[in-house]
């Protein structure tokens, strides 16, 4: 059990280290700051906030595991994000909206905790959201390969009331090493960049292994809606894992058509979702697509199943 925050450097076996080097090269070419607060973050963090609130309602300790943590927080319109305004069509579209459903209102409330002046200037990534919603008895395990982002995470972890460990190693391998968790309660956020085609295969392998090691864990997987074969096939491969319960939310802002059409939306696949999650998302089914794509044509599809 962790007693204090810190940073952990992991020595990997040779084949894992080689794979990690390829992943580092992809990571160095990708910075989430360019996309912070966009429509994908809205869906991802809407689900994350609801799941964390649900799990934290019980007093028992909880582990939060982030396989691709990023920097943790982002200045909108400044620094790395300068010139990138995707947030305007994401969290920006919700910032002053009226009469939001409870789940969307709660998500916006959490983002507002990072903007105490009331003006939208910062966006909290998954680690920051977890840090705000977890308790001192919980633990955070944050995997991040980008050196600058890892340093940001480490700085934030030093002043965090929730003990956190920043780990400089491959997040897929890190998830495997942490399961089953000591407190027997855990939620994992899996959010790779998908800059590598192998990410699609690895998320399936990682979730298959995770369910075998710790069947009762809550696993949140984000993925992009693209025209590629890998993206189209991913949901059915995840459904075939045989998890006891799952939920699939798919936010499509424009039709996924020919190759090269770019990011058309995103999806969240949740294994062992809170029983309240589907109803919460159903209440957002009409309004969320309308806010994020006011021109029409967007849709939020929700499906669930059990083994």
C-alpha positions in Angstrom: 0.0 0.0 0.0 1.3 3.5 -0.9 2.0 5.8 2.0 3.0 8.9 0.1 3.0 10.3 -3.4 6.1 9.6 -5.6 7.4 8.7 -9.0 8.3 5.2 -10.0 10.7 4.2 -12.8 10.1 0.7 -14.0 12.6 -1.7 -15.6 10.8 -3.8 -18.2 11.7 -7.1 -19.8 13.5 -6.7 -23.2 10.4 -7.5 -25.4 8.3 -5.1 -23.3 11.0 -2.4 -23.4 11.1 -2.6 -27.2 7.4 -2.2 -27.4 7.5 0.7 -25.0 10.1 2.5 -27.2 7.8 2.3 -30.2 5.0 3.7 -27.9 7.2 6.5 -26.7 7.9 7.6 -30.2 4.1 7.8 -30.9 3.5 9.5 -27.6 6.2 12.2 -28.3 4.3 13.1 -31.6 1.0 13.4 -29.7 -0.1 15.9 -27.1 -3.5 15.8 -25.7 -3.3 19.6 -25.0 -4.2 20.1 -28.7 -7.6 18.4 -28.1 -8.3 19.1 -24.4 -12.0 19.8 -23.7 -13.2 18.7 -27.1 -16.3 16.5 -27.7 -14.3 13.3 -27.0 -13.3 14.6 -23.6 -16.9 15.6 -22.9 -18.1 12.0 -23.4 -15.1 10.4 -21.7 -15.3 12.6 -18.6 -19.1 12.6 -18.4 -18.8 8.8 -17.9 -15.7 9.1 -15.6 -17.3 11.6 -13.3 -20.5 9.5 -12.9 -18.5 6.3 -12.3 -16.2 7.9 -9.7 -19.1 9.5 -7.8 -20.8 6.2 -7.7 -17.8 4.2 -6.5 -16.7 6.9 -4.0 -20.1 6.8 -2.3 -19.0 3.7 -0.5 -16.4 4.2 2.3 -14.2 1.3 1.3 -10.8 2.3 -0.3 -10.6 2.4 -4.1 -7.7 2.4 -6.6 -7.8 4.6 -9.7 -5.5 3.3 -12.5 -4.9 5.5 -15.5 -3.0 3.8 -18.3 -2.4 6.9 -20.4 -2.7 9.8 -18.0 -1.5 12.8 -20.0 -0.5 16.0 -18.2 -3.6 16.0 -16.0 -4.7 19.6 -16.6 -4.6 22.0 -19.5 -4.6 25.7 -20.1 -7.1 26.4 -22.8 -5.9 28.8 -25.6 -2.4 29.1 -24.0 0.9 27.3 -24.0 0.7 24.0 -25.9 -3.0 24.6 -26.6 -2.4 28.0 -28.2 -4.2 28.1 -31.5 -6.1 24.9 -30.8 -9.8 25.7 -30.0 -11.5 22.3 -30.1 -12.7 22.9 -26.6 -15.1 25.6 -28.0 -17.2 22.9 -29.6 -16.8 20.6 -26.5 -16.9 21.9 -23.0 -17.4 25.4 -24.3 -20.7 24.5 -25.8 -21.9 23.3 -22.4 -20.4 26.0 -20.3 -23.4 28.3 -20.1 -26.1 26.0 -21.3 -29.3 26.0 -19.3 -31.3 23.1 -17.9 -28.7 20.4 -18.3 -29.6 16.8 -17.3 -28.1 15.9 -13.9 -25.1 13.9 -15.2 -24.1 16.7 -17.6 -24.6 19.3 -14.9 -22.4 17.4 -12.5 -19.7 17.0 -15.1 -19.7 20.7 -15.8 -19.6 21.3 -12.0 -16.4 19.3 -11.8 -14.8 21.2 -14.6 -15.8 24.4 -12.9 -13.8 23.3 -9.9 -10.7 24.0 -12.0 -12.1 27.4 -13.0 -12.9 29.2 -9.7 -13.4 32.6 -11.4 -16.3 31.3 -13.5 -14.5 31.8 -16.8 -13.5 28.8 -18.8 -9.7 28.9 -18.8 -8.5 25.4 -17.8 -9.6 21.9 -18.5 -8.9 19.0 -16.0 -7.8 15.8 -17.6 -8.7 12.4 -16.2 -6.1 12.4 -13.4 -7.2 15.8 -12.1 -10.9 14.8 -12.2 -10.0 11.6 -10.2 -8.0 13.7 -7.7 -11.0 16.0 -7.1 -13.4 13.2 -6.6 -11.4 10.5 -4.7 -10.8 10.4 -0.9 -7.6 10.3 1.2 -8.1 6.5 1.7 -8.0 5.9 -2.1 -4.9 5.6 -4.3 -4.0 6.8 -7.8 -1.6 5.0 -10.2 -0.8 7.3 -13.2 1.1 5.9 -16.2 2.6 8.4 -18.6 5.5 8.1 -21.0 5.8 11.7 -22.2 8.5 13.3 -20.0 6.9 16.7 -19.9 3.5 15.4 -19.0 4.9 13.0 -16.4 6.6 16.0 -14.7 3.4 17.9 -14.6 1.7 14.9 -13.0 4.4 14.5 -10.5 4.2 18.2 -9.5 0.4 17.9 -9.0 0.8 14.7 -7.1 3.0 16.3 -4.5 0.2 18.6 -3.3 -2.6 16.0 -3.8 -4.7 14.9 -0.8 -5.0 11.6 -2.6 -1.8 9.5 -2.6 -0.6 9.1 -6.2 2.2 7.3 -8.0 3.4 8.5 -11.4 4.9 5.6 -13.3 7.2 6.0 -16.3 6.3 2.8 -18.1 3.8 1.3 -20.6 0.3 1.7 -19.2 -0.9 -1.6 -20.6 1.9 -3.5 -18.8 1.2 -1.3 -15.7 -2.4 -2.3 -15.6 -1.5 -5.9 -15.6 1.0 -5.5 -12.8 -1.6 -3.8 -10.5 -4.3 -6.3 -10.8 -5.8 -7.6 -8.7 -5.7 -4.5 -6.5 -5.0 -4.7 -2.7 -8.3 -3.1 -1.7 -10.3 -5.3 -4.1 -11.9 -2.2 -5.6 -10.5 -0.5 -8.6 -11.5 1.7 -11.6 -9.2 1.9 -14.7 -9.3 4.5 -17.4 -7.8 3.2 -20.7 -7.3 6.0 -23.2 -4.4 5.5 -25.6 -3.7 7.9 -28.4 -4.4 5.3 -31.1 -1.5 6.7 -33.0 -0.3 3.1 -33.3 -2.5 0.5 -35.1 -1.4 -1.9 -32.4 -3.3 0.1 -29.8 -6.6 -1.5 -31.0 -5.2 -5.0 -30.5 -3.6 -4.0 -27.2 -6.7 -2.6 -25.6 -8.6 -5.8 -26.3 -5.7 -7.9 -24.9 -5.4 -5.6 -21.9 -9.1 -5.8 -21.1 -9.2 -9.6 -21.6 -6.4 -10.0 -19.2 -7.8 -7.5 -16.7 -11.2 -9.2 -16.5 -9.4 -12.6 -16.0 -7.3 -11.1 -13.2 -9.9 -9.0 -11.5 -13.4 -9.7 -12.8 -15.2 -7.1 -10.6 -13.1 -4.1 -11.6 -14.7 -1.2 -13.4 -12.9 -0.6 -16.8 -13.5 2.5 -18.9 -12.2 2.4 -22.5 -12.3 5.4 -24.8 -11.9 4.9 -28.5 -12.2 7.2 -31.6 -14.9 6.8 -34.3 -12.9 6.6 -37.5 -13.5 5.0 -40.9 -10.6 2.5 -40.3 -11.3 -1.2 -40.0 -9.7 -1.4 -36.6 -12.0 1.3 -35.2 -15.2 -0.2 -36.7 -14.4 -3.6 -35.4 -13.4 -2.7 -31.9 -16.8 -2.6 -30.2 -17.8 -6.1 -31.4 -14.4 -7.4 -30.2 -15.0 -5.9 -26.8 -18.5 -7.3 -26.5 -17.0 -10.7 -27.3 -14.8 -10.6 -24.2 -17.5 -12.1 -22.2 -17.6 -9.6 -19.4 -20.4 -10.1 -16.9 -21.8 -6.6 -17.7 -20.9 -3.9 -20.2 -22.2 -0.6 -21.5 -21.3 1.0 -24.9 -21.9 4.7 -25.5 -21.2 6.0 -29.0 -21.3 9.7 -29.8 -21.4 10.2 -33.5 -21.1 13.9 -34.6 -21.1 13.0 -38.3 -21.4 9.8 -40.3 -18.4 7.5 -40.3 -17.9 7.2 -44.1 -14.9 6.8 -46.4 -11.3 6.5 -45.2 -9.8 9.9 -44.6 -12.9 11.4 -43.1 -11.1 12.0 -39.8 -12.5 11.9 -36.3 -16.3 11.6 -36.5 -17.0 11.1 -32.8 -15.9 8.7 -30.1 -17.1 5.9 -28.0 -16.9 4.7 -24.4 -17.0 1.0 -23.6 -17.5 0.3 -19.9 -17.1 -3.1 -18.2 -19.0 -3.5 -15.0 -20.7 -0.1 -15.3 -22.5 1.5 -12.3 -26.2 0.4 -12.6 -27.1 4.1 -12.7 -25.0 4.9 -15.7 -27.3 3.9 -18.5 -30.2 6.0 -17.1 -27.9 9.0 -16.6 -26.7 8.8 -20.3 -30.2 8.2 -21.6 -31.2 11.5 -20.0 -28.4 13.1 -22.1 -29.3 11.3 -25.4 -31.1 14.2 -27.1 -29.4 17.3 -25.6 -25.8 16.3 -25.7 -25.6 15.8 -29.5 -27.6 19.0 -30.1 -25.2 21.0 -28.0 -22.0 19.6 -29.5 -23.3 19.6 -33.1 -26.0 22.3 -33.4 -26.2 21.9 -37.1 -28.0 18.5 -36.6 -27.2 15.0 -37.6 -25.4 14.0 -34.5 -26.5 11.2 -32.2 -25.7 9.4 -29.0 -26.3 5.7 -29.1 -26.3 3.6 -25.9 -26.2 -0.2 -25.7 -25.6 -2.6 -22.9 -25.4 -6.3 -22.3 -24.4 -9.1 -20.0 -22.8 -12.5 -20.3 
